[in-house]
Amino acid sequence: MTLKNIILVVVICLVQIFCLIIPTVLSTSDQNSSLTQWCDETPHPGPCKYFMSHGHRFEPPKQRSDFRKILVEIAIDRALEARRHAFQLGPNCESKPQKSAWADCLKLYDDTIFQLNRTLEGLNTKKRSCTDFDAQTWLSTALTNIDTCRAGSLELNVTDFIMPIASSYNVTELISNGLAINAGLVDNKEAHQVNDDDHDQEFPSWLSETERRRLLKASPSAIKANLVVAKDGSGHYRTVQGALNAAARRRVGTRFVIHVKTGIYRENIEVGISNNNIMLMGDGLRKTIITSSRSVNAGYTTYSSATAGIDGLRFIARGITFQNTAGPQKGQAVALRSASDLSVFYRCSFMGYQDTLMVHSQRQFYKECYIYGTIDFIFGNAAVVFQNCIIYVRRPLKGQVNVITAQGRNDPYQSTAISIHNSQVRAAPDLLPVVRAFKTFLGRPWKQYSRTIFLKCFLDNVISPAGWLEWNRSPFALKTLYYGEFKNFGPASSTRHRVRWPGFHVITSTKVASQFTAGSLISGRSWLPSTGVPFTLGL
C-alpha cells in the first residue's frame, strides 16, 4: 500500500470516528440544554440543574408532568439523605433541648418522605390516585415540615446542632421547585369552583333526613364505638392513648370510633401518621377534657408542647376539650397540633394562652368550635376553614398585646391559608372587664407569604381599629402577605382605620372571597360529605 493510500485510509477512519462521536456530544449537549431550560422555569434553578445532572441520569422531560415527577424523585433522595444524617445525630444529643429538637426533626423528615412518596405514587400515570390539587397540598406539607424543624432549633437555641440537617441537603429548594411546577398543573375548576346552588347547602343532598338526624344529633352512647375510654375503669381503657395504641394495631383501616367518656384525662396523646380514620367522640366539650401543661419554657419545642398531636389521615373529633394549662407565663404552649389531612373538629374546644391551636399543615375543617388564647393562638400553615366558631380572646400578661392568628405560609405556591367564616370574635370573661387596657389584632405575618381571611364574621369591640399588626414592629412581609376582610360586621368591623399595607385587602368581590371558602380552599365538596358534619361550601 502506498503512502497516499495509507493517508486516505487514516482520513476515512478519522471521519468515521468523528461522525460517531459528534452525534453523541450533540445529543448530550441538547439533553443538558433541555434540562437547563426546564430548570430555568423553577424558583431555584441552581439545585435543580446540579441534581438533574448528578447521580441518576434523567431523560429530558417531554412535558411539565414528567418534569414534576423528576423533581419529586430528586427531593425524595435528598430528604432520605437528610433523614439518615438526622438519625446519626441521635447519640450526640447531650441536652434536653437538643433531644427535643432532634426528635422533632426526625419525625418531621419521616413525614416529609411520606408526603413526597405519597405524591409520587398518587401521580403515577398508570394508576393515578390523586389530583394535582392533592399533590399541591402534600408538597406544601413537606415544605412546612422542614420549616418546623428549623423553627424548633431556633426556639431552643440549638441551631448549631440541628441546622446542618435542615439546610445542607437542598430539600427545601427542591420541594419549592416541585410546588412551582405543580401549580401550573392544578385545575382551577377542581380547586376553586363552587356552584351557586351549593352556597347555602348545609348537607350533601343525597343524605336523607333520618340519616342527618342520626349523624348530627345522636348522643355518643347511641353511636356504636369500637372502644370505650373511661377513667373509672368501666370501659376498655383508662387512658385515651391506650385506646389509640390499640387502634393503631388494627388490620383494617376503616373508620374506628373511640368513645371518651366524661372525665379529665391528664395526658399527652398522639395519633400517628399511619393511624388513619380515627374518630374521638367525647360526651361534650364541658364533660370530656384532655389536658396537659407542656411549654417551650419547660424545654419543649412549640411543636412537641402539644397536649394532642394529630397526624393520621381523616381524623374526626367531636365533643371534646383540648387544653394546655401551662399558663401565660410559660410562653408557647399548644393545646392541639393537627397535621391530619381531611380532618374535622366538630363542637370541640381548644383552651390555652400563647399558641393554643397549631393548624400545622394539610386540609382541616372546624365547625362550631370554641378557641381561647392570647398571642398567635391560631397559627400554622394548614389550608384550614373555621366555620360558625367562637374565638375568645383572653387576658394576657401586663404589657402584652393579643394576636389571634399567625399564619405560616413561606412559599408563594403553597395552597395554604387560615380562613375564618361566619364566626365570632369576642373578649373572654377574664378580658372583658379590662378590654380597653389591652390591644387585640386579627393577625400578624409569621412567614413571608402569610395568608389569613375573615369572611362575614362578627367582630366585637375587642379588636383594635388598625386590625392587623406588624411582626416585631418591622416591615417584614407587608408587601407579600395576603390579609383580607369580607363583609364582616359588629363594633370593630369598620375598615376605615385599618392598616394601609400593600398586602391588606378589603374584599368586595364575591369571586375573590369564594376562593377562601370550604368548597374552594380545602376542596370540601370531595370529602366533607363523608364526615357527617354540617358544612357550607360557599359564602
C-alpha positions in Angstrom: 0.0 0.0 0.0 1.4 3.4 -1.0 1.8 6.3 1.5 -1.0 8.1 -0.3 -3.4 5.1 0.2 -2.4 4.9 3.9 -3.1 8.5 4.4 -6.5 8.1 2.7 -7.5 5.2 4.9 -6.5 7.1 8.1 -8.5 10.1 7.0 -11.6 7.9 6.3 -11.2 6.3 9.7 -11.0 9.6 11.5 -14.1 10.9 9.6 -16.0 7.8 10.7 -14.9 8.2 14.3 -15.8 11.9 14.2 -19.2 11.0 12.8 -19.8 8.6 15.6 -18.7 11.0 18.4 -20.3 14.2 17.2 -24.0 13.0 17.5 -23.3 11.7 21.0 -21.7 15.0 22.0 -24.6 17.0 20.4 -27.1 14.7 22.0 -25.6 15.2 25.4 -25.4 18.9 24.8 -29.0 19.0 23.6 -30.0 16.9 26.6 -28.3 19.3 29.1 -29.7 22.3 27.3 -33.2 20.8 27.6 -32.8 20.1 31.3 -31.4 23.6 31.8 -34.4 25.1 30.1 -36.8 23.2 32.4 -34.8 24.1 35.5 -34.8 27.8 34.5 -38.6 27.7 35.0 -38.2 27.0 38.7 -37.6 29.4 41.6 -34.3 27.6 42.4 -32.6 26.6 39.1 -29.2 26.0 40.7 -30.0 22.9 42.8 -32.3 21.7 40.0 -29.5 21.8 37.4 -27.0 20.2 39.8 -29.1 17.3 40.9 -30.6 16.7 37.4 -27.1 16.1 36.1 -25.6 14.3 39.1 -26.5 10.9 40.4 -29.4 9.5 38.5 -29.5 10.0 34.7 -32.8 11.5 33.7 -34.2 11.6 30.2 -35.2 15.2 29.2 -38.8 15.6 30.2 -41.3 15.9 27.4 -44.0 17.7 29.3 -44.5 19.5 32.6 -45.9 16.5 34.4 -42.7 14.5 33.6 -40.6 17.3 35.0 -42.7 17.4 38.2 -42.1 13.7 38.7 -38.3 14.1 38.3 -38.3 16.9 40.8 -40.2 14.9 43.4 -37.9 11.9 42.9 -34.8 14.1 43.5 -36.5 15.7 46.6 -37.1 12.2 48.0 -33.4 11.2 47.5 -32.2 14.4 49.3 -34.7 14.0 52.1 -33.6 10.4 52.7 -30.0 11.7 52.9 -31.0 14.4 55.4 -33.0 11.8 57.4 -30.0 9.5 57.6 -27.9 12.3 58.8 -30.5 13.2 61.4 -30.7 9.7 62.7 -26.9 9.5 63.1 -27.1 12.7 65.3 -29.1 10.9 68.0 -26.2 9.5 70.1 -24.7 13.0 70.1 -27.6 14.7 71.9 -26.2 16.0 75.2 -29.1 18.1 76.5 -32.9 18.1 76.7 -33.2 20.9 74.2 -31.0 19.0 71.7 -33.0 15.8 72.2 -36.3 17.7 71.8 -35.3 19.4 68.6 -33.7 16.3 67.2 -36.8 14.1 67.9 -39.0 16.7 66.2 -36.7 16.8 63.1 -36.5 13.1 62.8 -40.3 12.8 62.9 -40.8 15.7 60.5 -38.3 14.3 58.0 -40.2 10.9 58.2 -43.4 12.8 57.4 -41.8 14.7 54.6 -40.6 11.5 53.0 -44.1 10.1 53.4 -45.7 13.1 51.8 -43.3 13.0 48.8 -43.7 9.3 48.3 -47.5 9.8 48.6 -47.3 12.5 45.9 -45.1 10.4 43.5 -47.3 7.3 43.9 -50.5 9.3 43.5 -49.4 10.9 40.3 -48.2 7.7 38.7 -49.6 7.9 35.2 -50.6 4.2 35.1 -52.7 4.2 38.3 -53.2 7.8 39.2 -55.0 8.1 42.5 -54.8 11.8 43.4 -55.5 15.2 41.8 -53.0 17.9 41.1 -54.7 19.8 44.0 -54.0 16.9 46.3 -50.3 17.0 45.2 -50.1 20.7 46.0 -51.4 20.1 49.5 -48.9 17.3 50.2 -45.9 19.2 48.7 -46.9 22.2 50.8 -46.9 19.9 53.9 -43.5 18.5 53.0 -42.1 22.0 52.8 -43.8 23.1 56.1 -42.2 20.2 57.9 -38.7 21.4 57.1 -39.6 24.9 58.3 -40.9 23.4 61.5 -37.6 21.5 62.1 -35.7 24.8 61.7 -38.1 26.7 64.0 -37.7 24.2 66.8 -33.9 24.5 66.8 -34.2 28.3 66.9 -36.6 28.2 69.8 -34.4 26.0 71.9 -31.1 27.7 70.8 -29.6 24.6 69.3 -29.2 25.8 65.7 -25.5 24.7 65.5 -26.6 21.2 66.3 -29.7 21.0 64.1 -29.2 23.4 61.2 -26.9 21.1 59.1 -29.7 18.6 58.6 -32.3 21.3 57.9 -30.2 23.3 55.5 -27.4 21.3 53.9 -29.4 19.0 51.5 -31.3 21.4 49.4 -34.6 19.7 50.3 -36.4 23.0 50.8 -35.4 24.3 47.4 -36.2 21.1 45.6 -39.7 20.8 47.1 -40.3 24.5 46.4 -39.4 23.8 42.7 -41.9 20.9 42.7 -44.6 23.2 44.1 -44.0 25.8 41.5 -44.2 23.4 38.6 -47.2 21.6 40.0 -49.0 24.9 40.5 -49.1 25.2 36.7 -51.0 21.9 36.5 -53.7 22.5 39.1 -57.1 22.6 37.6 -58.7 25.8 38.7 -62.2 24.4 38.3 -61.2 21.4 40.5 -59.6 23.6 43.2 -61.7 26.7 43.3 -65.0 26.5 41.7 -68.2 26.4 43.8 -71.6 26.2 42.2 -74.1 28.9 43.2 -76.6 26.4 44.4 -74.1 25.0 46.8 -73.7 28.3 48.7 -76.4 27.7 51.3 -76.3 23.9 51.3 -75.6 22.6 54.8 -75.7 18.9 53.9 -75.0 16.8 50.9 -78.3 16.4 49.0 -78.1 12.6 49.0 -78.4 12.3 52.8 -81.9 11.6 54.0 -83.5 13.5 56.9 -83.2 10.3 59.1 -79.5 10.0 58.3 -78.9 13.7 59.1 -80.5 13.4 62.4 -78.6 10.2 63.2 -75.2 11.7 62.3 -75.6 15.1 64.0 -78.0 14.7 66.9 -77.3 11.2 68.2 -75.7 11.0 71.6 -72.3 9.3 71.9 -74.0 6.3 73.6 -76.3 5.9 70.6 -73.4 5.5 68.2 -71.6 2.2 68.3 -68.0 2.7 69.4 -65.2 0.3 68.7 -63.5 1.1 72.0 -64.5 3.0 75.2 -62.2 5.0 77.4 -63.3 5.7 81.0 -61.3 6.9 84.0 -63.4 4.8 86.3 -62.5 1.5 84.6 -65.9 0.9 83.0 -64.5 1.0 79.5 -61.8 -0.9 77.6 -59.1 1.6 78.6 -58.5 4.2 81.3 -56.4 6.4 79.0 -57.0 7.9 75.6 -53.5 7.0 74.4 -54.1 3.3 75.4 -57.1 3.2 73.1 -55.2 5.0 70.3 -52.4 2.5 70.5 -54.9 -0.4 70.3 -56.5 1.2 67.2 -53.1 1.5 65.6 -52.7 -2.3 65.7 -55.9 -3.0 63.8 -55.5 -4.6 60.4 -58.5 -2.9 58.6 -58.2 0.9 58.1 -61.9 1.7 58.1 -63.4 4.4 60.4 -62.6 3.5 64.1 -64.7 5.2 66.8 -63.3 5.7 70.3 -65.8 7.0 72.8 -64.0 9.0 75.5 -66.4 9.2 78.4 -66.9 12.1 80.8 -63.7 12.9 82.7 -60.5 14.9 82.8 -57.7 13.0 81.1 -54.3 14.3 82.1 -52.1 13.0 79.4 -50.4 13.9 76.1 -51.8 12.0 73.1 -50.5 11.2 69.7 -52.4 9.9 66.6 -49.6 8.5 64.5 -49.2 9.1 60.8 -50.4 5.6 59.9 -53.3 5.6 62.4 -55.9 6.7 59.9 -59.7 7.2 60.1 -59.8 7.7 63.9 -62.9 9.3 65.5 -62.6 10.6 69.1 -66.1 11.1 70.4 -66.5 12.8 73.8 -69.6 13.3 76.0 -69.4 17.1 75.3 -66.8 19.8 75.5 -67.6 20.6 79.1 -67.5 16.9 80.1 -64.6 15.3 78.2 -61.3 17.1 78.7 -57.9 16.1 77.5 -55.3 18.3 79.2 -51.6 18.7 79.9 -49.1 21.6 80.5 -46.0 21.3 78.3 -44.4 24.5 77.2 -41.4 26.0 75.5 -40.2 27.4 78.8 -40.2 23.9 80.2 -37.8 22.7 77.4 -40.2 21.5 74.7 -40.4 22.9 71.2 -43.7 24.6 70.3 -44.4 21.5 68.1 -43.8 19.0 70.9 -45.6 21.0 73.6 -49.0 19.9 72.2 -51.4 18.2 74.5 -52.7 16.4 71.5 -50.8 15.8 68.3 -52.8 14.5 65.3 -51.1 13.1 62.2 -53.2 10.3 60.9 -55.4 10.9 57.9 -59.2 11.7 58.1 -59.3 12.3 61.8 -62.5 13.4 63.4 -63.1 14.8 66.9 -66.5 15.6 68.4 -67.5 17.0 71.8 -64.0 17.2 73.4 -62.0 20.0 75.0 -58.2 20.0 74.3 -56.4 22.1 76.9 -52.9 23.3 77.8 -52.7 24.7 81.3 -49.1 26.0 81.2 -50.5 29.5 81.6 -49.5 32.8 80.1 -46.1 32.9 81.9 -44.7 29.8 80.2 -44.7 31.1 76.6 -45.7 28.9 73.7 -47.9 26.0 74.9 -50.1 24.2 72.4 -53.4 22.5 73.2 -53.8 20.8 69.9 -51.5 20.3 66.9 -53.0 18.9 63.7 -51.3 17.8 60.5 -54.1 15.4 59.6 -55.2 15.7 56.0 -59.0 15.9 55.5 -59.6 16.2 59.3 -62.7 17.6 61.1 -63.2 19.0 64.6 -66.9 19.4 65.5 -68.2 21.1 68.6 -64.8 21.0 70.3 -63.0 23.5 72.4 -59.3 24.5 72.4 -58.0 26.3 75.5 -54.6 27.9 76.1 -52.8 31.2 76.0 -49.9 31.6 73.6 -50.1 29.3 70.6 -53.2 27.4 71.6 -54.1 25.8 68.3 -51.4 24.7 65.8 -53.1 24.1 62.5 -49.7 22.8 61.3 -50.5 21.5 57.8 -52.8 19.7 55.3 -56.6 20.4 54.8 -58.7 20.9 58.0 -62.2 21.9 58.9 -63.5 23.3 62.2 -67.3 23.6 62.8 -69.0 25.1 65.9 -65.8 25.1 67.9 -64.5 27.5 70.7 -60.9 28.7 70.6 -59.4 30.6 73.6 -56.0 32.3 73.7 -53.8 35.4 73.8 -50.9 35.5 71.4 -50.8 33.9 67.9 -53.3 31.4 69.3 -54.5 30.1 65.9 -51.3 29.5 63.9 -49.6 27.2 61.4 -49.6 26.5 57.7 -52.6 24.4 57.0 -55.3 25.1 54.5 -58.0 25.5 57.2 -61.5 26.8 57.4 -63.2 27.7 60.7 -67.0 27.9 60.3 -69.5 29.0 62.9 -66.8 29.1 65.6 -66.4 31.5 68.5 -63.0 32.9 69.1 -62.4 34.1 72.7 -59.5 36.5 73.4 -58.2 36.0 76.9 -56.4 38.4 79.2 -52.6 38.5 78.5 -49.8 39.4 80.8 -49.2 43.1 81.5 -47.5 44.8 78.6 -48.6 42.2 76.1 -50.9 42.5 73.1 -53.2 39.9 71.8 -52.9 38.5 68.3 -55.5 36.0 67.1 -53.7 34.5 64.0 -50.1 33.9 62.8 -50.3 32.1 59.5 -47.1 30.4 58.3 -47.1 30.3 54.5 -43.5 30.5 53.5 -43.7 29.9 49.8 -46.0 31.7 47.3 -47.1 28.4 45.7 -48.2 26.7 49.0 -52.0 26.1 48.9 -52.5 27.2 52.5 -54.4 29.9 54.4 -56.4 30.5 57.6 -60.0 31.3 56.7 -62.4 32.2 59.4 -66.0 32.2 58.1 -69.4 33.1 59.7 -67.7 33.1 63.1 -67.5 35.5 66.1 -64.5 37.2 67.8 -65.2 38.2 71.4 -63.5 39.0 74.6 -63.3 36.1 77.1 -64.7 36.7 80.6 -61.3 37.4 82.1 -60.6 40.1 79.5 -64.0 41.7 79.3 -63.7 43.9 82.4 -60.3 45.3 81.2 -60.8 45.1 77.5 -59.6 48.7 76.9 -56.3 48.0 78.7 -55.1 45.6 76.0 -54.8 45.9 72.3 -56.0 42.9 70.2 -55.3 42.3 66.5 -56.7 39.9 63.9 -53.3 38.6 62.9 -49.6 39.2 62.1 -47.3 37.8 59.5 -45.3 34.9 60.9 -43.9 34.0 57.5 -43.2 35.8 54.2 -46.4 34.8 52.4 -48.8 34.8 55.4 -52.4 34.5 54.3 -55.5 35.0 56.5 -59.1 36.0 55.7 -62.1 36.8 57.8 -65.4 36.3 55.9 -68.7 37.5 57.2 -67.6 37.4 60.9 -68.9 39.3 63.9 -66.0 41.4 65.3 -66.7 42.7 68.8 -65.0 45.8 70.2 -62.1 43.8 71.4 -60.4 44.3 68.0 -58.2 47.4 67.6 -59.2 49.8 64.7 -55.9 49.0 62.8 -57.0 45.4 62.7 -53.6 43.9 61.9 -50.1 44.0 63.5 -46.6 44.0 62.1 -44.2 41.2 63.0 -42.0 42.6 65.8 -42.5 46.2 64.6 -40.8 45.5 61.3 -41.9 45.9 57.7 -41.4 42.2 57.2 -43.8 40.6 54.6 -46.1 43.6 54.4 -45.9 43.5 50.6 -46.0 39.7 50.2 -48.7 38.7 52.7 -52.4 38.5 51.9 -54.8 39.6 54.6 -58.5 40.0 53.7 -61.8 41.0 55.2 -65.1 40.4 53.5 -68.5 41.7 54.8 -67.7 41.5 58.5 -70.0 43.1 60.9 -70.1 44.3 64.5 -68.5 47.1 66.5 -64.9 46.6 65.2 -65.8 45.6 61.6 -65.2 49.0 60.1 -62.1 49.1 57.8 -61.9 52.8 57.8 -58.8 52.9 60.1 -57.3 49.6 59.0 -53.6 49.3 58.1 -52.6 50.5 54.7 -50.2 47.7 53.8 -49.9 46.6 50.2 -50.9 43.1 51.2 -54.1 44.0 53.1 -57.3 43.9 51.1 -60.9 44.9 51.8 -62.5 42.3 49.7 -65.6 43.4 47.7 -65.7 40.7 45.1 -67.6 37.5 45.9 -65.5 35.7 43.3 -62.3 36.6 45.3 -63.9 35.8 48.7 -65.1 32.5 47.4 -61.5 31.3 46.9 -61.3 31.0 50.7 -64.5 29.0 51.4 -64.7 25.4 52.4 -65.6 24.5 48.8 -62.5 26.1 47.4 -59.7 26.4 49.9 -60.0 22.8 51.1 -61.9 21.3 48.2 -64.6 20.4 50.6 -67.1 19.0 48.2 -65.0 16.0 47.6 -64.7 14.9 51.2 -66.8 16.8 53.8 -70.0 14.9 52.9 -68.5 11.6 54.1 -67.8 13.0 57.6 -71.4 13.5 58.6 -70.6 17.0 59.9 -72.7 20.0 58.7 -70.9 22.4 56.4 -71.4 25.3 54.0 -69.3 25.1 50.8 -69.7 28.7 49.6 -70.2 32.1 51.2 
